[in-house]
Structures are given as structure tokens and as C-alpha cells.
Amino acid sequence: MVDRATATTPCPSSCRRGEPRQAREALLTDLNPQAKQMADESMVRNLDAQARAIWPQESLLFRRYALPVDAHILDAGCGTGEISSRLAELFPRARVLGIDIIDKHLELARSRYQYLAPRLSFEHQSVFRVNAADHAFDLTVCRHVLHSIPYPDRVLAELARVTRPGGYLHLIPEDYGMIHFQHGAPDLRDFWHEAPARFGAATGTDLFIGRNTYGILAAMDLEEITVDYVIDDTVRVPRETFAAILEAWRDGYAGLIDELVPLGSNSARAYFDQMISNVRDPHGYAVWMVPVVSARVRRSQPGLPTAE
């Protein structure tokens, strides 16, 4: 969903603690530390299941925006086009552009949603540097991306640059401190308390970006900042849909988590299997609180910061 700079090695632990920020950032040159996982076939399953779980609640939030009937919409980090296509259907006279850097995902999106062309199109572009003029879009969407990349503030500045004054940013910045399961063996609290922080430190990413996005947007002097939540739980979402998300996470990430995060005697796969069992148990309960953050670019703003 993002692109790769010249180096491909995440910042080692020695550069993340006790060193100046400039030194740490100098070594963080991989803009897509999860490239392999993002391109894995499990991600296709994940994007499909996440869209089915989240869209019914999220679509109501999209309807609140005051958009022109012929709006120009950007879906930055569009993946396989699950949400780009839904936006094109929700706003039937809008033009929607989905951008991503995984060509296989873009090819699948073009094939699946050809019936919506030319109003819906897909291009190979980076969220760090969008190939668009300033103020080109009425609505700029970025979902399930910011937690997986370094420098989310740079991406948000770039997305604001291409959004017109009075236009909107619509974001899903994931936060893995907002997912909860019932107790079991192994204890899933151990996994969610330890793994996201250590995984983020090892990859130079913020897996708690959901709670930090408000402050970034406020510092950019955007207005009408809102934080809502889609409640993805075993009451509101079909259990098999929730389980499909967890299975895709397991299949795509368990190996990398085991490599980067010491989890004691239990493997990441064992933890995910316990989560899936919890969700499929008809008496079990689990919840993933998904932040949906939006903001409006000030109408009178003379200029906006651009990504570096």
C-alpha cells in the first residue's frame, strides 16, 4: 500500500532507544516494512473480510459529508478496491481513484470492478507522494494503512495537500490496543499487550496510531476533527466474517511476529488459533474497536504542508 525506499532493513532495536530522533529516522528508510505480508494472498482475504465487517457501519459515516454530486474521491492505499468500489456505488456520480503500489492488487481491482469504469479507476502510486495537483479531491480516504508504515504524519500531510479547502479526510488508523477477547489458554491479553508494541518497535511503525491520529490532525490545523468507532464484535458482525479476518492475520503475519517478537512458549499461530476459537464459540464474545477519524481542510487556509 506504500512504497519502498532504497534500504529494506527496519531500524534495529539499538537505534530505537536512547538515541536522538534524527538518528533513528535516518535509519528508517524502508517505507513498506510489511511489503511481503501486504502482497500475500492472505491480504486479499483480509481486505474482503474487513470490508464486509466494517462497511455496514462505516457507510453511515460517509453519508454525513457535504460532497458535490460529481465529487472527486481518492482512496489512498486501496488494496483490491473493496472500498473504492463501494464508494463509487454510494456516490453514483462521483469519480473515484484508487491508488496502491501492489500491482497484483490493482490488477484484481480493475478486473473485479470493470463495470464501474471509467468513473472508478486504479493507478500505481504511493501514499507518500500522490501524483495529483494541490486540492484535487473533495474526499480523501485512507483505511488500514497508517499503522503499517513509518512517518504517518508525512502521509497525512500529503493527503491534506491533495484535498480541496472544505474537503474531507476519512481515515481508519488501526489501534491494536482496542481488540479484546475472553480469557483462554494461552491468555490473549499477553499477546495484545506485548506483541503490537514490540512488532511496531521492530518495524518502525505505530500499531497504536488510532489514538494518536487526532493529535497529528490537530497540529496540522484541520477542523471538524471527529473520532468515531466501528464496533466489530461477535454481536454486530457474523462470527465467520470475524474469524476470516483473524485467519488472514494469522496466515499472513504469524511467521513474522514469531521472528520479531519473543512470545515465550507459545507461538503467534497458537494465539491466533485461540482467538479464532473464541470467536467461533457460540457463547464466546470478542470485540475489535475500529477508529474512524475524519477532518476537514479549512476553507480559508492559504497553504498546506506537503509530504517530504
C-alpha positions in Angstrom: 0.0 0.0 0.0 3.0 2.2 0.2 6.4 2.1 -1.5 9.9 1.1 -0.7 12.9 3.3 -0.5 16.5 2.2 -1.2 17.1 0.3 2.0 15.0 -2.6 3.2 16.1 -3.3 6.7 13.9 -1.9 9.6 15.6 0.2 12.2 17.4 -2.2 14.6 16.5 -2.1 18.3 19.8 -0.3 19.1 18.7 2.7 17.2 15.2 3.0 18.7 16.2 3.5 22.3 18.3 6.2 23.8 19.3 7.9 20.5 18.2 11.2 19.1 15.1 11.1 16.9 17.1 12.4 13.8 19.4 9.4 14.1 16.5 6.9 14.4 14.8 8.5 11.4 17.9 8.5 9.3 18.0 4.7 9.5 14.2 4.2 8.8 14.4 4.2 5.0 12.0 1.3 4.4 8.7 2.9 3.7 6.9 -0.5 3.4 8.3 -2.8 6.2 5.3 -5.2 5.7 5.7 -5.5 1.9 5.7 -9.3 1.9 2.7 -9.5 4.1 0.8 -6.9 2.2 1.4 -8.8 -1.1 0.5 -12.2 0.3 -2.7 -13.9 -0.8 -3.9 -13.7 2.8 -4.2 -10.0 2.4 -6.8 -10.4 -0.3 -8.9 -12.5 2.1 -8.3 -10.0 4.8 -9.4 -7.0 2.8 -12.6 -8.8 1.7 -13.5 -9.8 5.3 -12.6 -6.4 6.8 -14.8 -4.7 4.2 -17.8 -7.0 4.9 -17.3 -6.5 8.7 -16.8 -2.7 8.7 -18.6 -1.2 5.8 -22.2 -1.6 7.1 -21.4 0.8 10.0 -18.8 2.9 8.2 -21.1 3.7 5.2 -23.3 5.8 7.5 -20.3 7.9 8.4 -19.5 8.6 4.7 -23.0 9.8 4.2 -22.5 12.8 6.5 -20.0 14.5 4.3 -21.3 17.5 2.3 -19.9 16.5 -1.1 -20.8 17.8 -4.5 -22.8 15.2 -6.5 -19.9 14.9 -9.0 -17.3 14.6 -6.3 -13.7 13.6 -6.9 -12.7 10.9 -4.3 -9.2 9.4 -3.6 -8.8 6.0 -2.0 -5.2 6.1 -0.9 -3.9 2.6 -0.2 -6.9 1.0 -1.9 -5.7 -2.6 -2.0 -8.0 -4.8 -4.0 -10.6 -2.0 -4.4 -13.2 -3.3 -1.9 -13.9 0.2 -0.5 -13.2 2.1 -3.8 -16.0 0.2 -5.4 -18.4 0.7 -2.5 -17.7 4.5 -2.6 -18.4 4.6 -6.4 -21.7 2.9 -5.7 -22.5 5.1 -2.7 -21.8 8.3 -4.6 -23.2 7.3 -8.1 -21.9 10.4 -9.9 -18.6 10.7 -8.3 -15.2 9.9 -9.9 -13.1 7.6 -7.6 -9.4 7.0 -7.9 -7.8 4.1 -6.0 -4.0 4.1 -5.6 -1.7 1.4 -4.3 1.8 0.1 -5.0 0.9 -3.6 -5.2 0.3 -4.3 -8.8 -1.4 -7.7 -8.2 -4.0 -6.0 -6.0 -4.6 -3.3 -8.6 -5.0 -5.8 -11.4 -7.6 -7.7 -9.3 -9.4 -4.4 -8.6 -9.6 -3.5 -12.2 -10.9 -6.9 -13.2 -13.5 -7.1 -10.4 -14.9 -3.6 -10.8 -14.6 -3.0 -14.6 -18.3 -2.4 -14.6 -17.8 0.8 -12.7 -15.2 2.2 -15.2 -14.4 4.9 -16.2 -15.9 6.5 -13.0 -13.7 4.2 -11.0 -10.0 3.8 -11.9 -6.9 2.4 -10.2 -3.3 3.6 -10.5 0.1 2.5 -9.2 1.0 5.4 -6.8 2.5 5.9 -3.4 0.6 7.4 -0.5 3.8 9.3 0.4 3.7 11.2 -2.9 0.4 11.3 -4.7 0.5 12.2 -8.4 -2.1 14.9 -8.2 -2.3 18.7 -8.0 -3.0 20.5 -4.8 -6.7 20.5 -3.8 -7.6 17.8 -6.4 -10.1 15.8 -4.3 -13.3 16.5 -2.4 -12.9 13.4 -0.2 -9.6 11.6 0.5 -9.9 8.2 2.1 -7.1 6.2 3.7 -8.0 3.0 5.5 -5.9 0.3 7.2 -2.6 1.9 6.1 -1.3 4.3 8.7 -0.4 1.5 11.3 1.7 -0.3 8.7 4.1 2.5 7.7 6.7 4.8 9.2 6.1 8.6 9.2 2.3 8.6 9.2 2.4 12.3 9.8 4.1 12.8 6.3 1.3 10.7 4.7 -1.4 12.7 6.4 0.2 16.0 5.2 0.3 14.6 1.7 -3.3 13.6 1.8 -4.3 17.0 3.1 -2.3 18.6 0.3 -4.4 16.9 -2.4 -7.7 17.7 -0.6 -9.6 20.8 -1.5 -10.3 23.6 1.1 -13.6 22.5 2.6 -13.0 18.9 1.6 -12.6 15.9 4.0 -10.1 13.3 5.1 -11.6 10.0 6.1 -9.2 7.6 7.9 -9.2 4.2 9.6 -6.0 4.3 11.6 -5.9 0.9 13.3 -5.1 0.6 17.0 -4.2 -2.9 18.4 -4.8 -1.8 22.0 -8.5 -1.8 21.1 -9.0 -5.5 20.5 -10.3 -7.8 23.3 -11.0 -11.5 23.7 -12.3 -13.6 26.5 -9.7 -15.3 28.7 -8.4 -18.6 27.5 -5.2 -20.7 27.2 -3.0 -19.2 26.1 -4.0 -15.9 27.7 -4.8 -13.5 24.8 -4.1 -10.5 27.0 -0.5 -11.4 27.0 -0.4 -11.3 23.2 -2.2 -8.0 22.7 -0.3 -6.2 25.5 3.1 -7.3 24.2 3.1 -8.1 20.5 1.9 -4.8 18.9 4.4 -2.7 20.9 7.3 -4.9 20.1 6.3 -5.5 16.5 6.0 -1.8 15.9 9.3 -1.1 17.5 10.9 -3.7 15.3 9.4 -2.3 12.1 9.4 1.4 12.8 5.6 1.6 12.8 2.9 2.7 15.3 0.4 -0.1 15.9 -1.5 2.3 18.2 -1.8 5.1 15.6 -5.6 5.1 16.1 -5.3 7.0 19.4 -2.5 9.3 18.1 -4.1 10.4 14.8 -6.3 13.1 16.4 -3.2 15.0 17.7 -1.5 14.8 14.3 -4.5 16.3 12.6 -5.0 19.0 15.2 -1.3 20.0 14.8 -2.0 20.4 11.1 -4.7 22.9 11.9 -7.5 20.9 10.3 -11.0 21.5 11.5 -14.1 19.5 12.4 -12.0 16.6 13.6 -14.1 13.7 14.7 -13.4 10.2 16.1 -16.0 7.5 15.8 -15.8 3.8 16.2 -17.0 0.8 14.2 -17.7 -2.0 16.6 -16.5 -5.2 15.0 -17.7 -7.8 17.5 -19.5 -11.1 17.7 -22.9 -9.4 18.2 -22.8 -7.0 15.2 -20.6 -9.0 12.8 -21.2 -12.6 11.7 -18.8 -14.8 13.5 -17.4 -16.4 10.4 -16.6 -12.9 9.0 -14.7 -12.0 12.2 -13.0 -15.4 12.1 -11.9 -14.8 8.5 -10.1 -11.6 9.5 -8.2 -13.4 12.2 -7.4 -16.3 9.9 -5.9 -13.9 7.3 -3.9 -12.1 10.0 -2.6 -15.5 11.3 -1.7 -16.8 7.8 0.0 -13.5 6.8 1.7 -12.4 10.0 2.3 -15.3 12.4 5.7 -16.1 11.0 6.9 -12.5 11.0 5.6 -12.0 14.6 7.5 -15.1 15.8 10.6 -13.7 14.1 10.4 -10.3 15.6 8.6 -10.7 18.9 9.6 -13.3 21.6 6.3 -14.8 22.9 7.7 -17.3 25.3 6.5 -20.9 25.0 3.5 -20.0 22.7 3.7 -19.2 19.0 1.8 -16.4 17.4 -0.2 -19.1 15.5 -1.3 -20.6 18.8 -2.5 -17.2 20.0 -4.4 -16.6 16.7 -5.9 -20.1 16.9 -7.2 -19.3 20.4 -8.7 -16.0 19.1 -10.5 -17.8 16.2 -11.8 -20.4 18.7 -13.1 -17.7 20.9 -14.9 -16.0 18.0 -16.4 -19.2 16.7 -17.7 -20.3 20.1 -21.4 -19.5 20.2 -21.1 -18.5 23.8 -17.9 -16.5 23.2 -17.5 -12.8 22.9 -14.8 -10.7 21.2 -14.6 -7.1 20.1 -12.3 -5.0 17.8 -13.0 -1.3 18.2 -12.0 0.3 14.8 -11.3 4.0 15.0 -12.7 6.1 12.1 -11.2 9.6 12.2 -12.2 12.4 9.9 -11.3 16.0 9.5 -12.0 18.9 7.2 -9.4 21.1 5.4 -10.0 24.7 6.3 -11.8 26.7 3.6 -9.7 29.8 4.2 -6.3 28.0 4.6 -3.8 29.7 2.3 -1.4 26.8 2.1 -0.9 23.2 3.3 2.2 21.3 4.2 3.4 18.7 1.7 5.0 15.3 2.4 8.8 15.2 2.4 
